[in-house]
């Protein structure tokens, strides 16, 4: 079988950071999903080893969400069997997304783990022969009961209370305060559940807290947890102490394995658990071995896991980004209140208001909205710089986003004779970003440069795919910005006052700094090269038409989908 070197290109890139890990997981799953079983060799084995290593660093829920993305191609039986042996959410997502013909399913099902076979009951496109095989293997319950009809109850609208005439300003202020208190009460978080013991009447499900602080457990002789507190049992039962799901520092890991082998008590041992969010992270374990009182046979351990106590250190000094977020919070609160009062007056929520006051209130509400939008941009930059914010993942065509943004800006530049001269390679250029995040980045960068260009000035723009699969966007700087240094460019003020276009209320330099932070969070970079800006983003592999790696022709692809 002939195939290109996309797999080697992906293996040469070392993922750095959470976003890069998820991007390479998508790339490896997509490439390995289109390779037939006859494709073997060191490169394929290295790809599966890299996929396993990355999987241990990404939570199972996120891996399942990636496998459920519609563009992913899972057509290789070996890859599906690999995912089927993973945790239940990952196995379920892989079984649902698998695109195999009937004969391939017949060959693969006997090799699948028993839990993964059960997930096949959710599919309806397997064929009679596959369903007969599943019936022989004992996989039944292939359907759910039909949903009961939904009855809609129409509620009669409440009649508004009559307003009293002749109320003064003091009465209006009191009613505004009452309105705010009522709205805050409606938006208040739900009460914490009562601590009184709950009878097992089935009136509410037993849910674990968002982050567990401690739980009791019991293990079998091999060290595998076979019992835990009811609230945590579905998350902890099955974990093996000292296994891949529990790791720790080398000294603690060695002490744990030695104690397990010698059946000794476990005292204040540190370990890391991998699993669902409530139980993952650092734990301290204390347990004692138990033995059969009659025959002396070792039965396992009984003990408790608790979170390590926080170190007694001084209060750390806040970083500059954290201090900025605190200042923004202090500013946002009064501005929100001013905007709320202005909207109450402008919309006459509590009675008729003179038109002059309504016009003033509308202007105040608009100014407050612009200030809040500026606060959001400052907060976004501070959170991106401190690593507290990650861009939303997804899938979008960045070439289409750039074309749409250039077309939108053309309406602004056409009367002035300015704009962009785009040169974009043909074909799709997918990236692992949500469409909204990609549109924000493209608009922030292009609008900032278009608003700084002079009348009659046309800026060259080129978008292409690099040798390693990354996307490269190169844009010429306006003439008035070429002479500025890098520091001056990143702190430049807004453009000409006659230009109505703006990428934000803090000027060109702030827009470029925010775009740089967004590109870094997406796994790329925004740099200056002389008289041009260059944006580099990690790209995803697109499926070329008629590629020799695709084991399906057009007819088989329609049947598999």
ROLUMTI-312281 format. One line per 10 residues: number of its first residue (from 0); for each residue x, y, z of C-alpha. Coordinates in nm, 2 decimals, padded with zeros to 4 digits. Layout:
REM ROLUMTI-312281
NUM) X,Y,Z; ...
***
This chain:
REM ROLUMTI-312281
0) 00.00,00.00,00.00; 00.13,00.34,-00.09; 00.08,00.63,00.15; 00.22,00.98,00.19; 00.44,01.11,00.47; 00.17,01.28,00.67; 00.21,01.03,00.95; 00.59,01.10,00.97; 00.52,01.47,00.97; 00.29,01.44,01.27
10) 00.53,01.21,01.46; 00.81,01.47,01.41; 00.61,01.73,01.60; 00.64,01.71,01.98; 00.32,01.84,02.14; 00.37,02.11,02.39; 00.07,02.22,02.60; -00.29,02.09,02.63; -00.41,02.24,02.30; -00.12,02.08,02.11
20) -00.19,01.74,02.27; -00.55,01.74,02.16; -00.46,01.85,01.81; -00.21,01.57,01.77; -00.46,01.32,01.91; -00.71,01.43,01.64; -00.44,01.40,01.37; -00.32,01.05,01.47; -00.68,00.92,01.51; -00.76,01.06,01.16
30) -00.45,00.92,00.99; -00.45,00.58,01.16; -00.83,00.55,01.09; -00.77,00.55,00.72; -00.48,00.30,00.71; -00.57,-00.06,00.63; -00.45,-00.36,00.84; -00.20,-00.45,00.57; -00.01,-00.13,00.65; 00.26,-00.22,00.91
40) 00.60,-00.11,01.00; 00.80,00.09,01.25; 00.62,00.41,01.16; 00.27,00.27,01.22; 00.38,00.11,01.55; 00.54,00.44,01.66; 00.21,00.62,01.58; 00.01,00.38,01.80; 00.27,00.42,02.08; 00.24,00.80,02.05
50) -00.14,00.78,02.05; -00.13,00.57,02.37; 00.11,00.81,02.54; -00.11,01.11,02.45; -00.43,00.94,02.56; -00.29,00.91,02.91; -00.26,01.29,02.93; -00.61,01.37,02.81; -00.92,01.29,03.01; -01.15,01.02,02.88
60) -01.44,01.25,02.84; -01.24,01.48,02.61; -01.11,01.19,02.41; -01.46,01.06,02.36; -01.58,01.41,02.25; -01.29,01.42,01.99; -01.39,01.08,01.85; -01.75,01.19,01.82; -01.66,01.48,01.59; -01.83,01.42,01.25
70) -01.52,01.48,01.03; -01.31,01.21,01.20; -01.27,00.90,00.98; -01.25,00.57,01.18; -01.22,00.30,00.91; -00.93,00.09,01.04; -01.03,-00.22,01.24; -00.71,-00.22,01.44; -00.77,00.14,01.56; -01.13,00.07,01.65
80) -01.01,-00.24,01.85; -00.75,-00.01,02.02; -01.01,00.24,02.13; -01.25,-00.04,02.23; -01.01,-00.16,02.49; -00.99,00.19,02.64; -01.22,00.34,02.91; -01.60,00.31,02.85; -01.66,00.66,02.73; -01.38,00.63,02.47
90) -01.49,00.28,02.36; -01.85,00.39,02.32; -01.76,00.69,02.11; -01.53,00.48,01.89; -01.80,00.21,01.84; -02.05,00.48,01.74; -01.82,00.65,01.50; -01.67,00.34,01.33; -01.73,00.31,00.96; -01.69,-00.05,00.87
100) -01.86,-00.28,00.62; -02.05,-00.60,00.73; -01.76,-00.84,00.67; -01.51,-00.63,00.86; -01.76,-00.62,01.16; -01.79,-01.00,01.15; -01.41,-01.03,01.17; -01.37,-00.76,01.43; -01.65,-00.84,01.68; -01.49,-01.16,01.82
110) -01.18,-00.96,01.90; -01.36,-00.69,02.09; -01.38,-00.68,02.47; -01.72,-00.79,02.61; -01.82,-00.44,02.73; -01.74,-00.30,02.38; -01.97,-00.56,02.22; -02.25,-00.43,02.43; -02.21,-00.08,02.29; -02.30,-00.22,01.94
120) -02.66,-00.25,02.05; -02.70,00.12,01.99; -02.63,00.09,01.61; -02.89,00.01,01.35; -02.67,-00.02,01.04; -02.48,-00.34,01.11; -02.67,-00.58,00.89; -02.85,-00.91,00.96; -02.54,-01.12,00.97; -02.37,-00.90,01.23
130) -02.69,-00.89,01.44; -02.71,-01.27,01.43; -02.35,-01.29,01.55; -02.42,-01.05,01.83; -02.73,-01.26,01.93; -02.51,-01.58,01.94; -02.26,-01.39,02.16; -02.53,-01.29,02.40; -02.55,-00.92,02.31; -02.92,-00.83,02.34
140) -03.13,-00.54,02.45; -03.08,-00.36,02.12; -03.35,-00.10,02.16; -03.50,00.14,02.41; -03.87,00.18,02.47; -04.05,00.45,02.28; -04.07,00.79,02.45; -04.40,00.89,02.61; -04.58,01.17,02.44; -04.50,01.52,02.57
150) -04.80,01.71,02.71; -04.75,02.09,02.71; -04.92,02.29,02.98; -05.01,02.64,02.88; -04.98,02.89,03.17; -05.20,03.19,03.17; -04.99,03.51,03.17; -05.00,03.71,03.49; -05.18,04.04,03.48; -04.95,04.34,03.56
160) -05.03,04.52,03.88; -05.18,04.86,03.83; -04.93,05.15,03.88; -05.01,05.42,04.12; -05.01,05.78,03.98; -04.82,06.07,04.14; -04.53,05.86,04.27; -04.22,06.06,04.35; -03.85,06.00,04.28; -03.80,05.83,04.62
170) -04.08,05.58,04.54; -03.93,05.51,04.20; -03.59,05.44,04.36; -03.75,05.20,04.61; -03.92,05.01,04.33; -03.59,04.98,04.13; -03.42,04.84,04.44; -03.70,04.59,04.49; -03.67,04.49,04.12; -03.29,04.43,04.16
180) -03.34,04.22,04.47; -03.60,04.01,04.30; -03.38,03.95,04.00; -03.08,03.85,04.22; -03.30,03.61,04.41; -03.41,03.44,04.09; -03.05,03.42,03.97; -02.92,03.29,04.31; -02.76,02.94,04.30; -02.96,02.65,04.43
190) -02.94,02.57,04.80; -02.70,02.30,04.92; -02.87,01.97,04.99; -02.96,01.90,05.35; -02.71,01.71,05.57; -03.00,01.50,05.72; -02.98,01.13,05.64; -03.17,01.05,05.33; -03.40,00.75,05.32; -03.36,00.52,05.02
200) -03.70,00.61,04.86; -03.56,00.70,04.52; -03.67,01.06,04.53; -03.32,01.19,04.42; -03.02,01.03,04.27; -02.70,00.99,04.47; -02.44,01.21,04.30; -02.07,01.25,04.40; -01.95,01.60,04.48; -01.77,01.80,04.22
210) -01.43,01.73,04.39; -01.41,01.46,04.66; -01.21,01.52,04.97; -01.21,01.16,05.11; -01.36,00.82,05.06; -01.33,00.47,05.22; -01.24,00.17,05.01; -01.16,-00.20,05.01; -00.94,-00.40,04.77; -00.90,-00.76,04.67
220) -00.57,-00.95,04.72; -00.43,-00.80,04.40; -00.48,-00.45,04.52; -00.78,-00.37,04.29; -01.06,-00.16,04.45; -01.37,-00.38,04.48; -01.57,-00.16,04.72; -01.60,00.21,04.80; -01.84,00.46,04.94; -02.17,00.46,04.75
230) -02.13,00.81,04.61; -01.78,00.73,04.47; -01.82,00.36,04.39; -01.89,00.40,04.02; -01.58,00.61,03.98; -01.33,00.42,04.20; -01.43,00.05,04.18; -01.19,-00.13,03.94; -00.88,00.10,04.00; -00.56,-00.09,04.07
240) -00.34,00.05,04.34; 00.01,00.08,04.18; -00.13,00.03,03.83; -00.14,00.27,03.53; -00.44,00.46,03.67; -00.25,00.53,04.00; 00.09,00.68,03.99; 00.30,00.90,04.22; 00.66,01.01,04.29; 00.92,00.75,04.24
250) 00.99,00.70,04.61; 00.62,00.68,04.70; 00.55,00.44,04.41; 00.83,00.21,04.52; 00.71,00.22,04.88; 00.35,00.14,04.77; 00.46,-00.15,04.55; 00.69,-00.29,04.83; 00.41,-00.26,05.09; 00.16,-00.43,04.86
260) 00.40,-00.72,04.79; 00.48,-00.77,05.15; 00.12,-00.72,05.27; 00.23,-00.44,05.50; 00.01,-00.14,05.62; 00.00,00.16,05.40; 00.08,00.48,05.59; 00.05,00.83,05.44; 00.15,00.72,05.09; 00.10,00.98,04.81
270) -00.03,00.87,04.47; -00.20,01.03,04.17; -00.53,00.89,04.04; -00.64,00.91,03.68; -01.02,00.91,03.62; -01.33,01.12,03.64; -01.28,01.48,03.76; -01.42,01.41,04.12; -01.14,01.16,04.19; -00.85,01.25,03.97
280) -00.55,01.42,04.12; -00.33,01.38,04.43; -00.44,01.16,04.72; -00.29,01.03,05.05; -00.37,00.67,05.12; -00.39,00.49,05.46; -00.49,00.13,05.47; -00.44,-00.19,05.67; -00.42,-00.55,05.54; -00.70,-00.79,05.64
290) -00.68,-01.17,05.67; -00.92,-01.45,05.70; -00.96,-01.52,06.07; -01.00,-01.90,06.01; -00.74,-01.98,05.75; -00.52,-01.67,05.76; -00.56,-01.61,05.39; -00.49,-01.25,05.28; -00.82,-01.08,05.18; -00.70,-00.74,05.07
300) -00.68,-00.39,05.22; -00.93,-00.17,05.40; -00.85,00.20,05.42; -00.92,00.56,05.33; -00.81,00.80,05.06; -00.80,01.17,05.15; -00.67,01.48,04.97; -00.33,01.60,05.10; -00.34,01.89,05.33; -00.25,02.23,05.18
310) 00.11,02.34,05.27; 00.13,02.61,05.54; 00.29,02.88,05.34; 00.24,03.25,05.32; -00.02,03.40,05.09; 00.15,03.42,04.75; 00.19,03.76,04.59; -00.07,03.81,04.32; 00.06,03.82,03.96; 00.00,04.12,03.74
320) -00.27,03.94,03.54; -00.45,03.84,03.86; -00.44,04.20,03.99; -00.57,04.32,03.66; -00.87,04.07,03.68; -00.94,04.20,04.04; -00.94,04.56,03.92; -01.17,04.47,03.63; -01.41,04.30,03.87; -01.42,04.61,04.09
330) -01.49,04.82,03.79; -01.75,04.59,03.63; -01.98,04.59,03.93; -02.07,04.96,03.93; -02.09,04.98,03.55; -02.33,04.68,03.55; -02.54,04.87,03.81; -02.54,05.19,03.61; -02.64,05.00,03.29; -02.92,04.83,03.48
340) -03.07,05.15,03.61; -03.04,05.32,03.27; -03.22,05.03,03.10; -03.50,05.04,03.36; -03.55,05.42,03.30; -03.52,05.39,02.92; -03.76,05.10,02.89; -04.01,05.26,03.13; -04.03,04.93,03.34; -04.19,05.11,03.64
350) -04.41,05.36,03.46; -04.40,05.65,03.22; -04.08,05.85,03.20; -04.02,06.18,03.01; -03.86,06.14,02.67; -03.56,06.36,02.77; -03.47,06.12,03.05; -03.52,05.82,02.83; -03.28,05.97,02.57; -03.02,06.03,02.84
360) -03.07,05.69,02.98; -03.02,05.53,02.64; -02.69,05.71,02.59; -02.57,05.60,02.94; -02.67,05.24,02.87; -02.48,05.25,02.53; -02.17,05.39,02.70; -02.19,05.13,02.97; -02.22,04.85,02.72; -01.90,04.98,02.54
370) -01.72,04.99,02.87; -01.82,04.64,02.96; -01.71,04.52,02.61; -01.37,04.68,02.68; -01.35,04.52,03.02; -01.42,04.18,02.86; -01.12,04.23,02.62; -00.89,04.33,02.91; -01.00,04.03,03.11; -00.96,03.80,02.81
380) -00.60,03.92,02.76; -00.52,03.88,03.13; -00.66,03.53,03.14; -00.48,03.42,02.82; -00.14,03.56,02.95; -00.18,03.38,03.28; -00.29,03.05,03.13; -00.63,03.06,03.31; -00.82,03.05,02.98; -00.80,02.81,02.69
390) -00.96,02.87,02.35; -01.27,02.66,02.28; -01.17,02.36,02.06; -01.37,02.25,01.76; -01.33,02.24,01.38; -01.35,02.51,01.12; -01.21,02.60,00.78; -00.98,02.89,00.84; -00.95,02.98,00.47; -01.33,03.03,00.46
400) -01.31,03.25,00.78; -01.04,03.47,00.62; -01.23,03.50,00.29; -01.55,03.60,00.48; -01.36,03.86,00.69; -01.19,04.01,00.39; -01.53,04.04,00.21; -01.68,04.20,00.51; -01.40,04.46,00.54; -01.42,04.53,00.17
410) -01.75,04.72,00.23; -01.57,04.95,00.46; -01.26,05.01,00.24; -01.43,05.04,-00.09; -01.54,05.41,-00.05; -01.18,05.49,00.06; -01.01,05.28,-00.21; -00.83,05.07,00.05; -00.86,04.71,00.16; -00.68,04.38,00.11
420) -00.54,04.20,-00.20; -00.59,03.84,-00.09; -00.41,03.54,-00.24; -00.54,03.23,-00.07; -00.46,02.87,-00.17; -00.74,02.66,-00.30; -00.90,02.39,-00.08; -01.00,02.37,00.28; -00.76,02.46,00.57; -00.91,02.30,00.88
430) -00.79,02.40,01.23; -00.88,02.27,01.57; -01.07,02.59,01.69; -01.43,02.67,01.73; -01.57,02.88,01.44; -01.64,03.17,01.68; -01.28,03.17,01.82; -01.14,03.16,01.46; -01.37,03.45,01.35; -01.26,03.66,01.66
440) -00.89,03.61,01.58; -00.93,03.69,01.21; -01.15,03.99,01.26; -00.93,04.13,01.54; -00.62,04.11,01.32; -00.76,04.22,00.99; -00.98,04.49,01.12; -00.70,04.65,01.32; -00.48,04.67,01.01; -00.76,04.79,00.78
450) -00.86,05.07,01.02; -00.49,05.19,01.03; -00.45,05.19,00.65; -00.45,05.52,00.45; -00.70,05.60,00.18; -00.60,05.42,-00.15; -00.37,05.18,00.03; -00.40,04.81,-00.05; -00.25,04.55,00.18; -00.12,04.23,00.04
460) -00.25,03.91,00.22; -00.14,03.56,00.15; -00.27,03.24,00.32; -00.11,02.90,00.25; -00.03,02.57,00.41; 00.33,02.51,00.52; 00.55,02.21,00.47; 00.46,02.06,00.81; 00.09,02.11,00.76; 00.07,02.44,00.95
470) -00.13,02.74,00.82; 00.07,03.06,00.74; -00.11,03.39,00.70; 00.11,03.68,00.59; -00.02,04.04,00.59; 00.16,04.36,00.48; 00.16,04.64,00.74; 00.02,04.98,00.65; 00.29,05.23,00.54; 00.25,05.45,00.86
480) 00.33,05.14,01.08; 00.64,05.01,00.89; 00.87,05.26,01.05; 00.76,05.17,01.41; 00.97,04.93,01.62; 00.82,04.61,01.75; 00.76,04.77,02.09; 00.60,05.08,01.94; 00.38,04.87,01.71; 00.25,04.66,02.01
490) 00.16,04.98,02.19; 00.04,05.19,01.90; -00.28,05.40,01.95; -00.59,05.38,01.73; -00.57,05.49,01.36; -00.69,05.81,01.20; -01.00,05.96,01.38; -01.19,05.98,01.05; -01.18,05.60,01.01; -01.50,05.45,01.14
500) -01.36,05.09,01.16; -01.21,04.97,01.49; -01.10,04.64,01.63; -01.15,04.75,01.99; -01.17,05.05,02.22; -00.80,05.03,02.33; -00.63,05.09,01.99; -00.42,04.90,01.74; -00.14,04.79,01.98; -00.38,04.63,02.23
510) -00.56,04.45,01.94; -00.23,04.30,01.82; -00.13,04.19,02.17; -00.46,04.02,02.22; -00.44,03.85,01.88; -00.08,03.74,01.98; -00.21,03.58,02.30; -00.50,03.41,02.12; -00.26,03.27,01.85; -00.03,03.14,02.13
520) -00.33,02.98,02.31; -00.42,02.81,01.98; -00.08,02.65,01.96; 00.05,02.90,01.70; 00.22,03.24,01.70; 00.19,03.60,01.56; 00.52,03.76,01.48; 00.65,04.05,01.28; 00.88,04.00,00.99; 01.00,04.34,00.86
530) 00.70,04.51,00.69; 00.47,04.21,00.74; 00.29,04.03,01.01; 00.29,03.65,01.00; 00.03,03.43,01.18; 00.11,03.06,01.21; -00.16,02.81,01.33; -00.14,02.43,01.36; -00.35,02.28,01.09; -00.54,01.95,01.07
540) -00.50,01.70,00.79; -00.77,01.74,00.52; -00.88,01.43,00.31; -00.74,01.47,-00.04; -00.97,01.35,-00.32; -00.88,01.01,-00.46; -00.59,00.96,-00.22; -00.43,00.62,-00.23; -00.45,00.59,00.15; -00.83,00.58,00.14
550) -00.93,00.22,00.16; -01.29,00.31,00.04; -01.39,00.41,-00.30; -01.69,00.64,-00.34; -01.95,00.35,-00.33; -01.80,00.19,-00.02; -01.78,00.53,00.16; -02.15,00.59,00.11; -02.22,00.25,00.25; -02.00,00.30,00.55
560) -02.15,00.63,00.64
***
